[in-house]
C-alpha cells in the first residue's frame, strides 16, 4: 500500500508543524481557553494588590501546564514529550542545583547594578508576608516550569526527532526569546539577552539531562528579581517583594535597564553566555559534543513508568 503524503514526509516531525502545534496548544488553548476561567475568577476575588499580581501574572499560567499534559494524553507518539517532565531519582537534586544557579546568576546581575549606583533598594517585609511569598514561589514555579515544558520539553524533544539536537536548541531558544516580544520596555539588547538565555537554558537541558534543572534556574531567576528584590521581570514590575526599589532614582545604562530590569543590560548577557559556554565546555570535556549533531530515529513509546522517566 502506498504511503500517505503525511507519513511519507513525516509532516508531524517538521519544524513548521511543531511550531503551529506549539502556538495552538500553548498560546491559544493553554494561555487562552483554559486560562480564561482562572482569569475571570481571579478578577472577581477580592484580594490585595500583591496577591492579585501573583494570581494574574504567575498562577494563571497553570492553563499552559494543563494544555501540555492534555496534548500528551490525547496525541499518539508523545511519549518523548511526557517522558521529559516526569520525575525520577535525582530530579530533586537537579531542581535544587537549578534553583541555586538561578539565584546566583540573577543576584550577580543585581549586585552589578547596586555597585554601579543604578538602583537603590530598601527592606520592606514583615513576617505577615511569609504566606504570600510561599504562594508566590509556588506560582512562579508554575509559570517558569510551564514555559520550560513547552520550550525545553515539547519543542526540544519534538524537533530532535527529525533534526539534529543543535537545531532543536537554536529553534526553541529563539522562540523562547520571541515569546517576550509584547513585554513592556523591551529593547534590542533585552531581546538579544532573552534569546541567549533561551539557548543557554537549552544547553543546560542537554548537559544536565534534566528538564528539572531548567525548572529550577528559570524559577529562581524570576523569583529573585521580581519577588525578592522587587525589580522588573522582563519589564513587569511586581506588587509584592521583600525589598523595594527606589524607582525615582533608578537609571538606565549598560548595567541596568530602568524599563526592563537586569535582563535588558550587559551583565545578564554575560551571565547567560557564561552558562551556555560553560555547558559546551563541560560537554566537550566529557566527550559529548557529538550528541549535538544527533537526532532520534523515532519518538519514544508511551510505555514507560515514572521511575524510568529520563529527567
Secondary structure by P-SEA (a helix, b strand, c coil): ccccccccccccccaaaaaaaaaaccccccccccaaaaaaaaaaccccaaaaaaaacccccaaaaaaaaaaaaacccaaaaaaacccccaaaaaaaaaaaaaaaaaaaaaaaaaaaccbbbbbbbcccaaaaaaaaaaaaaaaaaaaaaacccaaaaaaaccccaaaaaaaaaaaaaacccccccccaaaaaaaaaaaaaaaaaaaaaccaaaaaaaaaaaaaaaccccccccccccccccccccccccccccccccccccccccaaaaaaaaaaaaaaaaaaaaaccccccccccccccccccccccccc
